[in-house]
């Protein structure tokens, strides 16, 4: 059973955050520059929300707001659902499915140590299945 900490060891712990007081434009720029679909939002060095491309599309563009004049705090999702490093990828997938999430911050205590996306989890499940298939093939062929 793969745990979140195993997944972070493989993909890395890099996380880019944005201030709750930053403009939505700045958040979208960071997402574009870093090739990510969501950013954890911090205020006073605490995780207070998450902003995603979906938030931008639904809460700025569709409502005719200006991304340069709208602060991140006005459209971020809060409170934040998160996972712990010791949790399994299956637990993450259940939470993401139940809450219709695409990104989960990973907290160790109250320290942000990573973020996992639905794509990360799907890749991990596929890799686990491939290992099981190879083990079964080896068992069946006696190799």
Phi and psi restraints in degrees (value plus and minus 20) as a CYANA .aco file:
   2 UNK   PHI     -98.8   -58.8
   2 UNK   PSI     114.5   154.5
   3 UNK   PHI    -124.1   -84.1
   3 UNK   PSI     144.3   184.3
   4 UNK   PHI     -77.1   -37.1
   4 UNK   PSI     -61.2   -21.2
   5 UNK   PHI     -83.3   -43.3
   5 UNK   PSI     -53.6   -13.6
   6 UNK   PHI     -85.4   -45.4
   6 UNK   PSI     -62.6   -22.6
   7 UNK   PHI     -82.9   -42.9
   7 UNK   PSI     -63.0   -23.0
   8 UNK   PHI     -87.4   -47.4
   8 UNK   PSI     -52.9   -12.9
   9 UNK   PHI     -82.1   -42.1
   9 UNK   PSI     -59.7   -19.7
  10 UNK   PHI     -95.4   -55.4
  10 UNK   PSI     -63.5   -23.5
  11 UNK   PHI    -112.1   -72.1
  11 UNK   PSI     -41.4    -1.4
  12 UNK   PHI      85.6   125.6
  12 UNK   PSI     141.7   181.7
  13 UNK   PHI    -122.1   -82.1
  13 UNK   PSI     -14.5    25.5
  14 UNK   PHI     -80.9   -40.9
  14 UNK   PSI     108.9   148.9
  15 UNK   PHI    -157.7  -117.7
  15 UNK   PSI     111.6   151.6
  16 UNK   PHI    -126.3   -86.3
  16 UNK   PSI     110.5   150.5
  17 UNK   PHI    -136.1   -96.1
  17 UNK   PSI     147.3   187.3
  18 UNK   PHI    -154.8  -114.8
  18 UNK   PSI     130.0   170.0
  19 UNK   PHI     -95.8   -55.8
  19 UNK   PSI     125.3   165.3
  20 UNK   PHI     -81.7   -41.7
  20 UNK   PSI     -44.6    -4.6
  21 UNK   PHI    -108.3   -68.3
  21 UNK   PSI     -29.2    10.8
  22 UNK   PHI     -87.5   -47.5
  22 UNK   PSI     141.3   181.3
  23 UNK   PHI     -98.6   -58.6
  23 UNK   PSI     134.6   174.6
  24 UNK   PHI     -80.1   -40.1
  24 UNK   PSI     -56.1   -16.1
  25 UNK   PHI     -76.3   -36.3
  25 UNK   PSI     -66.6   -26.6
  26 UNK   PHI     -81.9   -41.9
  26 UNK   PSI     -59.9   -19.9
  27 UNK   PHI     -83.4   -43.4
  27 UNK   PSI     -64.2   -24.2
  28 UNK   PHI     -85.2   -45.2
  28 UNK   PSI     -56.7   -16.7
  29 UNK   PHI     -83.6   -43.6
  29 UNK   PSI     -64.1   -24.1
  30 UNK   PHI     -82.6   -42.6
  30 UNK   PSI     -64.0   -24.0
  31 UNK   PHI     -79.9   -39.9
  31 UNK   PSI     -63.9   -23.9
  32 UNK   PHI     -85.2   -45.2
  32 UNK   PSI     -64.7   -24.7
  33 UNK   PHI     -84.0   -44.0
  33 UNK   PSI     -56.6   -16.6
  34 UNK   PHI    -115.2   -75.2
  34 UNK   PSI     -27.2    12.8
  35 UNK   PHI      47.3    87.3
  35 UNK   PSI      18.8    58.8
  36 UNK   PHI    -141.5  -101.5
  36 UNK   PSI     139.7   179.7
  37 UNK   PHI    -122.8   -82.8
  37 UNK   PSI     -23.1    16.9
  38 UNK   PHI    -177.6  -137.6
  38 UNK   PSI     135.5   175.5
  39 UNK   PHI    -153.4  -113.4
  39 UNK   PSI     112.9   152.9
  40 UNK   PHI     -84.5   -44.5
  40 UNK   PSI     126.4   166.4
  41 UNK   PHI    -131.7   -91.7
  41 UNK   PSI     111.2   151.2
  42 UNK   PHI    -139.7   -99.7
  42 UNK   PSI     127.6   167.6
  43 UNK   PHI    -160.4  -120.4
  43 UNK   PSI     109.7   149.7
  44 UNK   PHI      31.3    71.3
  44 UNK   PSI      21.5    61.5
  45 UNK   PHI      41.8    81.8
  45 UNK   PSI       2.5    42.5
  46 UNK   PHI    -138.6   -98.6
  46 UNK   PSI     124.0   164.0
  47 UNK   PHI     -91.7   -51.7
  47 UNK   PSI      99.1   139.1
  48 UNK   PHI    -140.2  -100.2
  48 UNK   PSI     -29.1    10.9
  49 UNK   PHI    -197.9  -157.9
  49 UNK   PSI    -195.1  -155.1
  50 UNK   PHI    -164.4  -124.4
  50 UNK   PSI     120.4   160.4
  51 UNK   PHI    -140.7  -100.7
  51 UNK   PSI     115.2   155.2
  52 UNK   PHI    -147.4  -107.4
  52 UNK   PSI     147.7   187.7
  53 UNK   PHI     -79.0   -39.0
  53 UNK   PSI     -54.2   -14.2
  54 UNK   PHI     -83.7   -43.7
  54 UNK   PSI     -63.1   -23.1
  55 UNK   PHI     -78.1   -38.1
  55 UNK   PSI     -64.4   -24.4
  56 UNK   PHI     -79.8   -39.8
  56 UNK   PSI     -68.6   -28.6
  57 UNK   PHI     -83.1   -43.1
  57 UNK   PSI     -63.3   -23.3
  58 UNK   PHI    -103.8   -63.8
  58 UNK   PSI     -52.4   -12.4
  59 UNK   PHI    -126.8   -86.8
  59 UNK   PSI     -28.7    11.3
  60 UNK   PHI    -139.0   -99.0
  60 UNK   PSI     -86.0   -46.0
  61 UNK   PHI     -78.1   -38.1
  61 UNK   PSI     -74.0   -34.0
  62 UNK   PHI     -88.7   -48.7
  62 UNK   PSI     -38.8     1.2
  63 UNK   PHI    -121.6   -81.6
  63 UNK   PSI     -13.9    26.1
  64 UNK   PHI      48.7    88.7
  64 UNK   PSI       4.7    44.7
  65 UNK   PHI    -106.2   -66.2
  65 UNK   PSI     143.2   183.2
  66 UNK   PHI    -113.2   -73.2
  66 UNK   PSI     106.3   146.3
  67 UNK   PHI     -88.4   -48.4
  67 UNK   PSI     -46.2    -6.2
  68 UNK   PHI     -98.8   -58.8
  68 UNK   PSI     -43.7    -3.7
  69 UNK   PHI    -122.2   -82.2
  69 UNK   PSI     -25.3    14.7
  70 UNK   PHI    -121.8   -81.8
  70 UNK   PSI     104.5   144.5
  71 UNK   PHI     -96.4   -56.4
  71 UNK   PSI     130.7   170.7
  72 UNK   PHI     -73.4   -33.4
  72 UNK   PSI     -61.7   -21.7
  73 UNK   PHI     -78.2   -38.2
  73 UNK   PSI     -44.8    -4.8
  74 UNK   PHI     -93.5   -53.5
  74 UNK   PSI     -42.2    -2.2
  75 UNK   PHI    -145.2  -105.2
  75 UNK   PSI     -25.3    14.7
  76 UNK   PHI     -84.9   -44.9
  76 UNK   PSI     136.5   176.5
  77 UNK   PHI    -108.0   -68.0
  77 UNK   PSI     106.2   146.2
  78 UNK   PHI    -173.3  -133.3
  78 UNK   PSI     120.9   160.9
  79 UNK   PHI     -91.2   -51.2
  79 UNK   PSI     145.9   185.9
  80 UNK   PHI    -116.3   -76.3
  80 UNK   PSI     110.9   150.9
  81 UNK   PHI    -100.9   -60.9
  81 UNK   PSI     120.1   160.1
  82 UNK   PHI    -167.2  -127.2
  82 UNK   PSI     150.1   190.1
  83 UNK   PHI    -148.4  -108.4
  83 UNK   PSI     146.7   186.7
  84 UNK   PHI    -125.2   -85.2
  84 UNK   PSI     135.5   175.5
  85 UNK   PHI     -78.0   -38.0
  85 UNK   PSI     -51.6   -11.6
  86 UNK   PHI    -100.6   -60.6
  86 UNK   PSI     -26.5    13.5
  87 UNK   PHI     -94.7   -54.7
  87 UNK   PSI     134.2   174.2
  88 UNK   PHI    -103.6   -63.6
  88 UNK   PSI     139.4   179.4
  89 UNK   PHI     -86.9   -46.9
  89 UNK   PSI     -48.1    -8.1
  90 UNK   PHI     -83.5   -43.5
  90 UNK   PSI     -62.4   -22.4
  91 UNK   PHI     -82.2   -42.2
  91 UNK   PSI     -59.4   -19.4
  92 UNK   PHI     -82.4   -42.4
  92 UNK   PSI     -65.6   -25.6
  93 UNK   PHI     -83.9   -43.9
  93 UNK   PSI     -58.5   -18.5
  94 UNK   PHI     -82.6   -42.6
  94 UNK   PSI     -67.6   -27.6
  95 UNK   PHI     -81.3   -41.3
  95 UNK   PSI     -65.5   -25.5
  96 UNK   PHI     -83.4   -43.4
  96 UNK   PSI     -59.5   -19.5
  97 UNK   PHI     -88.5   -48.5
  97 UNK   PSI     -67.9   -27.9
  98 UNK   PHI     -81.4   -41.4
  98 UNK   PSI     -60.2   -20.2
  99 UNK   PHI    -119.8   -79.8
  99 UNK   PSI     -19.2    20.8
 100 UNK   PHI      37.3    77.3
 100 UNK   PSI      32.4    72.4
 101 UNK   PHI    -127.4   -87.4
 101 UNK   PSI     134.8   174.8
 102 UNK   PHI    -136.3   -96.3
 102 UNK   PSI     -34.5     5.5
 103 UNK   PHI    -160.0  -120.0
 103 UNK   PSI     119.1   159.1
 104 UNK   PHI    -150.3  -110.3
 104 UNK   PSI      98.9   138.9
 105 UNK   PHI     -84.9   -44.9
 105 UNK   PSI     131.3   171.3
 106 UNK   PHI    -133.6   -93.6
 106 UNK   PSI     100.1   140.1
 107 UNK   PHI    -132.9   -92.9
 107 UNK   PSI     115.0   155.0
 108 UNK   PHI    -134.9   -94.9
 108 UNK   PSI      83.9   123.9
 109 UNK   PHI      49.4    89.4
 109 UNK   PSI    -146.2  -106.2
 110 UNK   PHI    -129.9   -89.9
 110 UNK   PSI      -0.7    39.3
 111 UNK   PHI    -113.0   -73.0
 111 UNK   PSI     106.1   146.1
 112 UNK   PHI     -95.0   -55.0
 112 UNK   PSI      96.4   136.4
 113 UNK   PHI    -135.1   -95.1
 113 UNK   PSI     -21.0    19.0
 114 UNK   PHI     150.1   190.1
 114 UNK   PSI    -199.2  -159.2
 115 UNK   PHI    -166.2  -126.2
 115 UNK   PSI     120.7   160.7
 116 UNK   PHI    -140.9  -100.9
 116 UNK   PSI     123.2   163.2
 117 UNK   PHI    -129.1   -89.1
 117 UNK   PSI     145.5   185.5
 118 UNK   PHI     -80.4   -40.4
 118 UNK   PSI     -54.3   -14.3
 119 UNK   PHI     -83.8   -43.8
 119 UNK   PSI     -60.4   -20.4
 120 UNK   PHI     -79.9   -39.9
 120 UNK   PSI     -63.2   -23.2
 121 UNK   PHI     -88.2   -48.2
 121 UNK   PSI     -62.0   -22.0
 122 UNK   PHI     -82.3   -42.3
 122 UNK   PSI     -63.6   -23.6
 123 UNK   PHI     -79.2   -39.2
 123 UNK   PSI     -61.8   -21.8
 124 UNK   PHI     -85.4   -45.4
 124 UNK   PSI     -61.6   -21.6
 125 UNK   PHI     -84.4   -44.4
 125 UNK   PSI     -63.2   -23.2
 126 UNK   PHI     -82.0   -42.0
 126 UNK   PSI     -62.7   -22.7
 127 UNK   PHI     -83.1   -43.1
 127 UNK   PSI     -62.2   -22.2
 128 UNK   PHI     -82.2   -42.2
 128 UNK   PSI     -63.2   -23.2
 129 UNK   PHI     -84.7   -44.7
 129 UNK   PSI     -58.6   -18.6
 130 UNK   PHI     -83.3   -43.3
 130 UNK   PSI     -60.0   -20.0
 131 UNK   PHI     -83.0   -43.0
 131 UNK   PSI     -64.0   -24.0
 132 UNK   PHI     -82.8   -42.8
 132 UNK   PSI     -61.1   -21.1
 133 UNK   PHI     -82.3   -42.3
 133 UNK   PSI     -65.3   -25.3
 134 UNK   PHI     -83.3   -43.3
 134 UNK   PSI     -58.6   -18.6
 135 UNK   PHI     -85.0   -45.0
 135 UNK   PSI     -62.4   -22.4
 136 UNK   PHI     -85.9   -45.9
 136 UNK   PSI     -63.0   -23.0
 137 UNK   PHI     -81.1   -41.1
 137 UNK   PSI     -61.7   -21.7
 138 UNK   PHI     -84.5   -44.5
 138 UNK   PSI     -60.8   -20.8
 139 UNK   PHI     -84.4   -44.4
 139 UNK   PSI     -64.6   -24.6
 140 UNK   PHI     -86.5   -46.5
 140 UNK   PSI     -59.8   -19.8
 141 UNK   PHI    -106.5   -66.5
 141 UNK   PSI     -24.9    15.1
 142 UNK   PHI      56.0    96.0
 142 UNK   PSI      -4.7    35.3
